[in-house]
Every structure is written in C-alpha cells, then in structure tokens.
Amino acid sequence: MNFDAMNRQLKVARRSRNVFAAFGMLLLVIVMLLSATLMTTHRTTVLVPSRVSDGMVSNGHVDPRYVEAIALDAVYSFFNSSPESTAYGRQALERIASIRTRPTLLDAYDEVADDIRERKITTVFFVNEIEHDWTALEVTVKGSLSTYIETSFVTREDREVVLRFAREASSVRLADFEVLVMEG
C-alpha cells in the first residue's frame, strides 16, 4: 500500500464529509427559518363557492332558486372579500349584473375593493335569512358582516341587503342593491 495515496484519499474523504456536513447544516438552518416564518405568519382564507348556474325565465315565470342563487352570489361577491379575492368578486358581479346597471354596480364595487386592498381588510358575510318578493323581483338577505384587518377581528354588524333584479332577454340579472345597517 502506498501511504501517500492513502493519505490523499483520506484528505479527499474528510473534505467531502466536511462539505456535505456544511451543506446539511445550511439546509437545516434554511428549514428552521422557513418554519419560524410559517409559524409567525397568520392568514385567514374564506372560500365561498359560487352557486350561480344558468337560469331562464320561462313563460314569464322566474325560477326562484335561480334568483336566490344570484342574490347569494352577489352578496358573497360583494361582502366576502379580502385583498386577494377582489378580482374574482368583480368578475362574479360583472357576470350577474344587468347590462344597464353594470357600470354603476362595478364602480361601487371598485371603490370598496380599493379600500379593501389599501387597508388589508377581510370581510365575511354570514347569511341568516332570505326573504323574497317575486312580484317586484326583489330578494332581501339578512345576516351579519364580520370585518377583520389582516387577521384581527374588528367588528360584527347586522346587515340587510335588498337586491333588485331585472329581466333581460330570457334571464334575470342583478339591477341594483341597497345595504341597510340594522340597529341591534
């Protein structure tokens, strides 16, 4: 056996072990930093599925389930918001809004969405009751609106949202809505 060759192999093995150990320690430190960041980050995500499917007005009669689904979708789109979900809420309102009142509804939504993004607000609407007035094509949704700034709870207010609809071609679309803060 050649002593010099064995000594070189031993030095290479030690150097490889040391590089591997240093690399392992670096990975361990990175994982610990990521874990600490993940543990100190608080996020609240509210996922509300859209329930609107295509609905029709047949022989002058409106499908109540369809109008109720549009009403709930409008309320959820407008009031279940966070800085990350405002684009989806706008798309949902754009999809269900009446052609005549769409610009007004979207302007109102954009104003609220800008405030939500600037102040990092998250709002969640909990529906308690739904009332219908089919002759006026009007749906009233009663519930409570919880507001959070980042992940801190701020307020909970009882709200009543009156949604008015208009017939367009063979469908019913959201024409207007009014928000009432209920005294409690």
N, C-alpha and C positions, 0 to 999 in steps of 0.2 A: 504494500500500500504506500502510496505517495502522500507524505504528510502535508506538503504544500497544497495539493489538490483537495485533500480532505478539509484543510483549513479554509480554503476559498469557498467550498461548498457549505461549510458551517456558517461562514460570514453571510453568504447569499441567503441561506435559510433564515438566519437571525434577522437580516434586513427585511426579508419578505414578511416574516412574522410581525415585525415592528410596524411596517407599512399597513399590514392587514389590521393590526390592533388599533393603530391611529385612525384608520378609515372606519373601523367599527365604532370607536369612541365618538367620532364626528357624527355618524349616523344616529347613535344613541342620543347625543345632545340635540340634534335636529328633531328627533321624535319627541323628546321631552319638551322642547319649546313649542312644537305644534300642539301637543297635548295640553300644555298650560294655556295656550291661546284659545283652544277649543273649550276648555273648562271655564274660562273667564268671559267668553262671548255668549250673550243671551239674545236669542231670536225667537220671535213668535210668528208663526206662519198659520194663516187661516185659509183653508182650502174649501171653497164653496162651489160645488158643481153647478153648471148652467143647466136649467131644466127645460129650456125652450126648444120645442120641436116645431115642425111646420104645422100650422093650423089654418083652417079655412072657415069662411062664412058660407054656409050652405042654405039656400032658400031664405036668406035674411036672418038666419039663426046663427048665433055665435056659440062656439064650443066653450063653455065656462071653464073647463080645465085648461084650455089653451090660454085664455085671458088671464087666469090666475097664474099660470106659469110665466107669462110675460111680465106680469106685475111683480112676481117674486124675483125674476131675473133682473128687472130694472132696479128694484130695491137693493138686491145683493150687489149689483154692479156699482151702484152709486155709494152705498154705505159700507160695504165690506172692502175696505181699501187699505193699502199700505203703499209706501213709496215704490215698491217693486211691482205692484199689480195695477197701477193706474192705466197703463196702456191697454191691458185686457178689458178693464172696466169700460174704457172709452169705446173699444171695438164692439163690446156687447150692447152698449147703448146705441151705437150707430146702427147696429143690425136690427134693433127692435123699434127704433124711433120712426115716427111718421115723417114722410118726406117734407111736409110743410113746416113742421116744428123742429126738425133735426138740428138745424144750425143753433137755435136758441138753447135746446137741451145740451148740445155738445159744448157750447160756450159756458153754460153754468157748470157742467162737469169739469171742464178745463180749469176754471177758476178755483174750484175746490181741489182738483188734482195738483195744481201748482202749490197750493198751501200745504197739502199733504207731503209733497216731496221736499219743500223747503224746511218744514218743521219736523220732519220724520215722524209723522203721525200715523197710527194704525187705528182704524175704526172697524167695529164689528156690530152688525145689527142682528138682534135676536127677535124673531117673529113670534108674537103671542096670539094674534087673532087676525083673521081676514074677513072683511065684510064686502058684499057685492051689491051693486045697483045696476042690474043688466039693462034696464031701460035707458039709463044715462051712460052706459058703458064706462062705469066708474068702479074702481076697487079701492078699498081702504085697508091699509096694512098697519096694524098696531103692534108695537114692540118696544124694545129698548136698545139704545145705541151706547156702546161702551167705547171710550176713547183711551188710547194709550200713546204716550210719547216714548219712542223707542220701545222698551219693554215695561215701562212703569205705568200702572193704571192711573188715569186722571179723573174721569167722570163716567157716570152712567145716567142717561136721561131717557125718560119715556118719550117715544115719538109716535106720531100718527102721520102716515104718508098717504095722501089721496092721489091716486093715479087715474088720469082720464085717457080714454082711448078713442081712436078714430078709425072708421072703416076705410080701407084703401084697397081698391080693386076687390080681390076675393080674400082679403086678410084683414086683421085688426092690428093696429100699430099704436105705440105709446105716443100720445099727443101732448100731454102736459102732466106735471105732478106738483103737488104742494106739500110742504113739510110743516107739520104743526108740532111744537114742543108742548107736551101735555104737562099741566100743573100737577105735581104729585106731592 
